[in-house]
Amino acid sequence: MITSELIEKINFYAAKAKSEGLTEDEKKEQERLREEYLGHFRKRFRQQLDNMDIEYID
């Protein structure tokens, strides 16, 4: 689940990367958080697509 805490952590690492840079451990954590976010996003998006019905009108 995408939580505000997850988004806050992602934003924190993005801001820190721009201002002062990240250590190797922080870069790994940032990538892990991004992958977690994308995994949740893709799952929700897939669920939305699966719940759609397409009707063709002639």
Helices and strands as residue ranges (DSSP letters): H 4-19, H 24-50
